[in-house]
């Protein structure tokens, strides 16, 4: 699946938006299979439920993550 991403960083948190369709304000992240994307999520946060978030991305076509630092 092809993924586009937009990331907003502050001193206390990151907001990461993933989309399965092209968006003008997002950068192209690449083409991922399920395992690659779950591993990408685990690089962002070791405690993330990568399976659940992958399923949300597949179902809705987008995924918004709020990551505390």
MDAnalysis code that builds the backbone (N, CA, C; Angstrom):
import MDAnalysis as mda
import numpy as np

u = mda.Universe.empty(207, n_residues=69, atom_resindex=np.repeat(np.arange(69), 3), trajectory=True)
u.add_TopologyAttr("name", ["N", "CA", "C"] * 69)
u.add_TopologyAttr("resid", np.arange(1, 70))
u.add_TopologyAttr("resname", ["UNK", "UNK", "UNK", "UNK", "UNK", "UNK", "UNK", "UNK", "UNK", "UNK", "UNK", "UNK", "UNK", "UNK", "UNK", "UNK", "UNK", "UNK", "UNK", "UNK", "UNK", "UNK", "UNK", "UNK", "UNK", "UNK", "UNK", "UNK", "UNK", "UNK", "UNK", "UNK", "UNK", "UNK", "UNK", "UNK", "UNK", "UNK", "UNK", "UNK", "UNK", "UNK", "UNK", "UNK", "UNK", "UNK", "UNK", "UNK", "UNK", "UNK", "UNK", "UNK", "UNK", "UNK", "UNK", "UNK", "UNK", "UNK", "UNK", "UNK", "UNK", "UNK", "UNK", "UNK", "UNK", "UNK", "UNK", "UNK", "UNK"])
u.atoms.positions = np.array([
    [0.836, -1.163, 0.000],
    [0.000, 0.000, 0.000],
    [0.886, 1.232, 0.000],
    [0.452, 2.258, -0.689],
    [1.197, 3.509, -0.750],
    [0.744, 4.416, 0.393],
    [1.720, 5.092, 1.023],
    [1.446, 5.902, 2.204],
    [1.991, 7.316, 2.008],
    [1.175, 8.300, 2.387],
    [1.593, 9.692, 2.458],
    [1.546, 10.102, 3.919],
    [2.446, 11.018, 4.316],
    [2.573, 11.362, 5.722],
    [2.738, 12.864, 5.905],
    [2.148, 13.358, 6.982],
    [2.362, 14.734, 7.433],
    [2.689, 14.652, 8.914],
    [3.735, 15.349, 9.338],
    [4.171, 15.287, 10.726],
    [4.295, 16.685, 11.302],
    [3.745, 16.873, 12.496],
    [3.857, 18.124, 13.225],
    [4.582, 17.825, 14.528],
    [5.655, 18.573, 14.795],
    [6.457, 18.327, 15.997],
    [6.404, 19.537, 16.919],
    [6.290, 19.272, 18.212],
    [6.435, 20.306, 19.233],
    [7.421, 19.785, 20.277],
    [7.641, 20.555, 21.316],
    [8.556, 20.120, 22.373],
    [7.998, 18.948, 23.177],
    [6.663, 18.801, 23.209],
    [6.046, 17.795, 24.069],
    [5.429, 16.626, 23.326],
    [5.159, 16.762, 22.036],
    [4.483, 15.685, 21.311],
    [4.696, 15.791, 19.803],
    [4.333, 14.725, 19.129],
    [4.317, 14.659, 17.665],
    [2.908, 14.275, 17.257],
    [2.426, 14.867, 16.192],
    [1.189, 14.435, 15.566],
    [1.571, 13.953, 14.178],
    [1.250, 12.700, 13.898],
    [1.611, 12.095, 12.618],
    [0.331, 11.652, 11.923],
    [0.145, 12.122, 10.704],
    [-1.018, 11.758, 9.899],
    [-0.554, 10.896, 8.730],
    [-1.110, 9.707, 8.622],
    [-0.837, 8.810, 7.506],
    [-2.089, 8.738, 6.637],
    [-1.898, 8.755, 5.332],
    [-3.005, 8.650, 4.378],
    [-2.654, 7.628, 3.309],
    [-3.674, 6.934, 2.827],
    [-3.462, 5.966, 1.749],
    [-3.663, 6.596, 0.385],
    [-4.128, 7.844, 0.340],
    [-4.292, 8.560, -0.919],
    [-3.427, 9.808, -0.884],
    [-3.065, 10.286, -2.031],
    [-2.213, 11.466, -2.128],
    [-2.944, 12.693, -1.594],
    [-2.224, 13.478, -0.786],
    [-2.723, 14.746, -0.265],
    [-1.656, 15.800, -0.535],
    [-2.094, 16.998, -0.899],
    [-1.146, 18.033, -1.304],
    [-0.236, 18.480, -0.167],
    [-0.704, 18.414, 1.074],
    [0.122, 18.866, 2.190],
    [0.931, 17.734, 2.831],
    [0.911, 16.558, 2.230],
    [1.643, 15.407, 2.757],
    [2.784, 15.013, 1.828],
    [3.827, 14.412, 2.406],
    [4.920, 13.912, 1.577],
    [4.741, 12.414, 1.359],
    [5.184, 11.951, 0.230],
    [5.086, 10.532, -0.097],
    [6.095, 9.769, 0.735],
    [5.617, 8.824, 1.523],
    [6.491, 8.044, 2.406],
    [7.012, 6.800, 1.708],
    [6.192, 6.196, 0.845],
    [6.636, 5.024, 0.115],
    [5.559, 3.966, 0.031],
    [5.954, 2.841, -0.539],
    [5.059, 1.697, -0.682],
    [5.443, 0.664, 0.372],
    [4.465, 0.214, 1.152],
    [4.701, -0.692, 2.273],
    [3.813, -1.918, 2.152],
    [4.331, -3.070, 2.569],
    [3.441, -4.199, 2.830],
    [3.081, -4.119, 4.308],
    [2.235, -5.009, 4.790],
    [1.740, -4.934, 6.168],
    [2.867, -5.005, 7.194],
    [3.778, -5.918, 7.009],
    [4.868, -6.094, 7.968],
    [5.783, -4.875, 7.999],
    [6.088, -4.328, 6.848],
    [6.945, -3.140, 6.796],
    [6.306, -1.962, 7.515],
    [4.996, -1.773, 7.313],
    [4.337, -0.644, 7.960],
    [4.249, -0.844, 9.477],
    [3.961, -2.062, 9.925],
    [3.928, -2.325, 11.364],
    [5.304, -2.078, 11.980],
    [6.362, -2.480, 11.299],
    [7.717, -2.207, 11.790],
    [8.018, -0.719, 11.818],
    [7.519, 0.021, 10.823],
    [7.694, 1.476, 10.793],
    [7.016, 2.105, 12.010],
    [5.805, 1.660, 12.337],
    [5.104, 2.172, 13.517],
    [5.859, 1.864, 14.792],
    [6.437, 0.680, 14.883],
    [7.189, 0.303, 16.087],
    [8.467, 1.119, 16.235],
    [9.024, 1.608, 15.131],
    [10.188, 2.500, 15.214],
    [9.790, 3.840, 15.821],
    [8.560, 4.263, 15.552],
    [8.065, 5.528, 16.094],
    [7.829, 5.405, 17.594],
    [7.182, 4.302, 17.999],
    [6.860, 4.077, 19.413],
    [6.819, 2.575, 19.671],
    [7.671, 2.101, 20.569],
    [7.748, 0.674, 20.883],
    [6.469, 0.121, 21.501],
    [5.662, 0.979, 22.126],
    [4.463, 0.536, 22.833],
    [3.192, 0.606, 21.995],
    [3.315, 0.978, 20.739],
    [2.144, 1.148, 19.888],
    [1.564, -0.203, 19.487],
    [0.248, -0.271, 19.368],
    [-0.417, -1.476, 18.891],
    [-0.405, -1.406, 17.360],
    [0.639, -1.935, 16.763],
    [0.839, -1.795, 15.320],
    [-0.230, -2.522, 14.511],
    [-0.703, -3.650, 15.001],
    [-1.747, -4.404, 14.289],
    [-3.054, -3.606, 14.240],
    [-3.459, -3.055, 15.375],
    [-4.692, -2.269, 15.433],
    [-4.594, -1.035, 14.527],
    [-3.458, -0.349, 14.585],
    [-3.298, 0.866, 13.792],
    [-3.213, 0.567, 12.299],
    [-2.623, -0.541, 11.931],
    [-2.613, -0.951, 10.528],
    [-4.036, -1.206, 10.047],
    [-4.826, -1.905, 10.852],
    [-6.216, -2.176, 10.483],
    [-7.037, -0.897, 10.371],
    [-6.799, 0.074, 11.254],
    [-7.495, 1.359, 11.163],
    [-7.133, 2.084, 9.873],
    [-5.856, 2.074, 9.518],
    [-5.411, 2.715, 8.280],
    [-6.053, 2.056, 7.067],
    [-6.113, 0.751, 7.072],
    [-6.724, 0.034, 5.947],
    [-8.219, 0.318, 5.848],
    [-8.906, 0.363, 6.979],
    [-10.348, 0.532, 6.978],
    [-10.758, 1.963, 6.616],
    [-10.155, 2.950, 7.287],
    [-10.549, 4.342, 7.095],
    [-9.774, 5.049, 5.986],
    [-8.591, 4.553, 5.663],
    [-7.781, 5.205, 4.644],
    [-6.862, 6.275, 5.209],
    [-6.962, 6.505, 6.510],
    [-6.063, 7.454, 7.161],
    [-5.862, 7.028, 8.607],
    [-4.799, 7.530, 9.201],
    [-4.478, 7.222, 10.590],
    [-3.796, 8.444, 11.175],
    [-4.311, 8.934, 12.304],
    [-3.721, 10.067, 12.986],
    [-3.190, 9.576, 14.322],
    [-1.914, 9.795, 14.569],
    [-1.276, 9.367, 15.823],
    [-0.810, 10.564, 16.626],
    [-1.063, 10.537, 17.905],
    [-0.573, 11.545, 18.841],
    [0.460, 10.849, 19.707],
    [1.719, 11.248, 19.575],
    [2.823, 10.606, 20.291],
    [3.394, 11.603, 21.310],
    [3.287, 11.268, 22.603],
    [3.880, 12.106, 23.651],
    [5.369, 11.833, 23.743],
    [6.111, 12.856, 24.055],
    [7.556, 12.690, 24.213],
    [7.941, 12.540, 25.650],
])
